[in-house]
Every structure is written in structure tokens, then in C-alpha cells.
Amino acid sequence: MRIVAIANQKGGVGKTTTALNLSACLAAEGARILLIDLDPQANATSGLGIAQEDGGSLYPCLIGQYSVTDVIRSTRIPNLSIIRSHQELAGCEIELAQAGDHLTRIRDVLAPLKTSGHFDYAILDCPPSLGVLMTGALAASDELLIPIQCEYFGLEGLSKIVQIVPQICESGANPNLTIEGIVMTMFDSRMNLTQQVVNDVRTVFTDVVYQTVIPRSIRLGEAPSFGKTIVEYDPGGRGSLAYQALATEFLTRHRNS
């Protein structure tokens, strides 16, 4: 099982939208996916129409009460399972920060899944901050997938998240962490700045940047309010087709790596 963190410390970049819809599209391609909602706001959880539940998040696993397998739940989508989030996860920022092994706690909790053979990928939806949950997720992950919006401020956020990778590696918590890819989101072909940002990112990061870009779409914003993925809510729309293409590109990259 490969663990992929979807992270950006800047909010509003399409991080949860990407985690949710990429997971669903990968599952539709036949990959066995575990979506782990690590954001206390629980948007990935509610975006699937799933209710929060006390003790249903990774929190009790992180404090040693449950095994990780106790909190995995199936979803209505074939091949897609989830570990839900809950506001109780916010307490981890304080509790784990006081523990000596806070950087490796998530990695240790997920370790049994790595060799279980139950899943092909675990997708970690990280909170938009540089706190304990995000850094712990990066220490647990094989790869980092970075969504950034096609705007000037997106470039600033990208530079910061990229700098975290060598810090995690040099800390010894995860020396093998790599940037799997950069996904450009909220693309608006009517704006010259949008295309300029895409070109700038591709010039600097070359092959790391996905060819698929995610368009700015009202449907993508509406789907979570109905508890649906974009492929359920608007299967023939631009957003749905884009995330299906992203999933195909993701799988092609991994088959060739």
C-alpha cells in the first residue's frame, strides 16, 4: 500500500475536493482506496454524505485506544473505504505535540495497513496548517501530492510546502518522502494570469506537474453539499472528466515508476 498525503498549508486550494474526487475516481478504476480524513473540519467526511461519530476518527488510534482497523468504514462507492474525521482530532494538535514521538505517531498507527494487502493506496486529506497532523501525515507518507490554485498566491503557498519536504527528510522521521506531483486547480481559461501561473509552475517543476488541470467549476463546489462526489453529482461535467483524467494519469505514473 502506498500512502499519499494531499497537503497544502494554504486553505481554499481544492485540497479536500482533490482528495475526495481523486479517491472516488481511483476506486472507479479498480484501485482499492482508503481515504483518511485528517482535517478536524471533516469536509471530506461530510463530502461523502457520512456523519461524524465520536471515536470514529483516527484520534482514538493515535492515543492508543483503538487499532486502525477498528475505525475503517466502507462507503457506498465500491473499492472506497474511509477513516472519518471528527472535531476531536483538533485535540491532537496539543496532545501529540507534547509527546516525544509526535512526528512518527501517524506512521506507527498506519504501519499494520502497509503490509495487510487490503488497500492499494491510502489518501490522506491533511488540514490546511503546518501543525502536528500535517507534519505527522508527511512523516507517514510515501508521497506528497500538492494541489495549488492557479493564482499568484498559489505560488507563494507552493514554495512553502515544497520547503517542508527536505525538513521532514532531514529530521529522520521519513527520509524517503518525495513530491509525487503538483495538481493545478481552479483553472480559468478566460484569465491570462491563470495560464501564466501554470506555465511558471511547469517551468520550475517540469515533469512533477500533472498535465491534467482541474477547472474552476460551480458543480465542484456544489457536490459536497449533497454529500456526493463530482462523478456522482455531475458525471458528464468538466470537473468530473478532469478528475477522471487525473486518476488515469496518477495510475499511469505509478505503473511506470
N, C-alpha and C positions, 0 to 999 in steps of 0.2 A: 504494500500500500504506500503510495506517495502522498505526502502531506503538503498541501499548497495553501499558504496564507494569502488572503486577499486583503491588502492593507494600504492605507494612506492616512497619515495623521491629519490631513485636511478633510473636513467634512464636506458633504454635498458634491462628491465627485463621481457618484454612481457605484460606490463600493458594494453596498448591500444589494443593489439591483444586479450587479455583475455576479456576485456570489450566488444569489438565488437563481437567476436565469441561466447562468453557465452550468450550475449543478443540474438543473432540470434538463437542459439540452444534452449534457453528457450522459445523463441517465437514459434519455431517449435513444442515444447512440449505442446503448447496451452496457455502458460502464457502470459498475456498482459504486455508488457515491454516498458518502456520509457528509452531510452539511452540518458544521458545528457553529452555532451562533454564539460568539463570544462577546457580543456587544450588549451591555446591560439594557439598552433601549429595546432590544428584542425585535428589531424590524424584520429580520429575515424570518423569524418565527411567525410573526403576525402576517407577513407577506405570503406565507403558505396557508393562511387561514387556520393556524394552530394556536391554541390558547397557551398562555404561560401557566406554569404549575410550580408550587413550592417544591423544592427538591428535584425539579425536572431538568435543571441546567447542569453544567459541568462543575458548579460550585461545590456540591457535597463530595464530588470525587477529588477536588483539589484540597479539601480539608480532611480527606481520609475516611469519610463516612460510607461512600459507595464505591463500587468498581465502575469503570467507564461503561461496561456493557449494561449496567443497570439503568442507564439514562438514555440509551439509544431507542428511538421510536421509528417505526415505519411511517411512511406517508402514503397518500392516495396515488402518488406517482410511482410506477414500477421502477425498481432499482435505486430509488432515492430514500435514504433514511436521514434522520435529523437528531441532533442533540440540541434541545431548545435552549433559549436564554431566559433569564429572569432578572428582575432588578436586584436580586440577592447577589448577583455577580459583582455589583458595584462595591460590595464589601471586600472583595478580593484585593482591590487596589490597596487597601490598608493592611489587611491581614497578611497577604503574601509578601508585601514589601518589608514586613517585619521578620520574615522567615529567611534563613540563610540560603535556602535553595529556591528562591522565588523565580529565578530565571529558568530553571530546569523542571519546575513542578508540572507544567502542562505536558512537557515532553515525557516525563515519567508516567503520567496518568495515561497518555495515549499509547505508550510503548506496547501493551498487550495487543493492540489492534494492528500494529505494524506487521506482525508475523501471523496473525489469525487467518488471513486469506479471505476474510469476509467482504472486504471492500478493495476497490482498485485505487480510489482517491478519497482523501478526506479534504474537504474545502473549509477553511477556517475564515469566517467573516469576523474581522477584527474591529474593535472600537476605534473611532477617529481620534486617537490621542497616543502619546508616547509613554503611556503608563505601563504598569506591570503586565496587564493582559496582552497588550500588543507585543511587548518585548518577549514575554514568555511564549507567545504564539510563534514568533520568528525563531526562537531558540528550539522550538519543537518541529519546525517545518523543514522539508527538503528544499522547497522553492518559494519564492515570493512573486506574486502577480500584483502589479501596481496599476490600478485604474486612475487616470487623470483626465480632468475635463479639458476641452480644447479652448482654454482661455489663458491669458497671461499669468494669472495667479496659480494656475495649474503647474506651470514651470517651476515656480518657487516651491510648491509642495513636493514636486518630484525630486528636486535637488536635496531636500531634507530627508526624505525616506530612503533615497539611494545611499546617503551617508551612514545610515543606521546599519546597513548590511555588513560592512567591514568591522564595525564596532561589535556586532554580535559574534562575528567570526573570531575576532581577536580576543574576545572575552573568554574563549574556550567553551562557551555554552553550546555553540553549534558552528564549528569551523567549516562545515561543508555547505552552508546556506548560499544559494545562488538566486539571482534575479531570473525568474522563468520568463517573464515577459512584461511589457507595458501595453495597456489597453487604452486607447484614446476614446473617451466618452463625450456625449453631448455635442456631437459633431453637427455643425450647421453649415451646409454648403453655400448658403447665401452670404456668409460673412467671410471677408478676406482674412481676418485675423485668425479664424478657425483653421484655415488651411495653412497659414504661416506657422502656427503653433505645431501642427502635425509635422510639417517639414523640418522645423527646428529640432523636434524630438528625434525624428528619424535620422537626421544628420549626426546627432551626437551618439545615439544608442543603436543605430543601424539595425541589425537583424533581431535585436531584442524586442523591437516594437512589432506588435501584431499588424498584419496587413488589414485585417478586419477592423473597421471603426464602428462605434455604436452611435447612431444618430440621436439628436435631440428629438424626443417623441412624447407627446401628451399621453399616449397609450401606455408607455413605460411607467409614467408617473401614476396613472390611474389603476393599473393592475393590482398593486398591493392592497389598495383599499377594498378590493373584492376578494382578497385572500387567494389570489391566483398568480401564477407565473405568466409571463408575457405570451408564451406559446399556448397557454390555455385561454387567455383573455382575448388575444388578437393574433391568432395563428398565422394569418397571411400578411400581417403588417410589417413595416420596415424594422421595428425593434425586434420582433420575433425572428425574422430572417437574419438579422445581424447576429443575434446570439446563437442561432443555429450554425451560422458560418464560423463564429468564434469557437464554438465547441469542436467543429470539424478541424479547424486549424490547430487547436490545442492538442487534439488526439494525434494529428499528423506529426506535430513536433515531437511528441513523446514516443511515437513509434519509430521515429528516425534518430532519436537520441541514444 
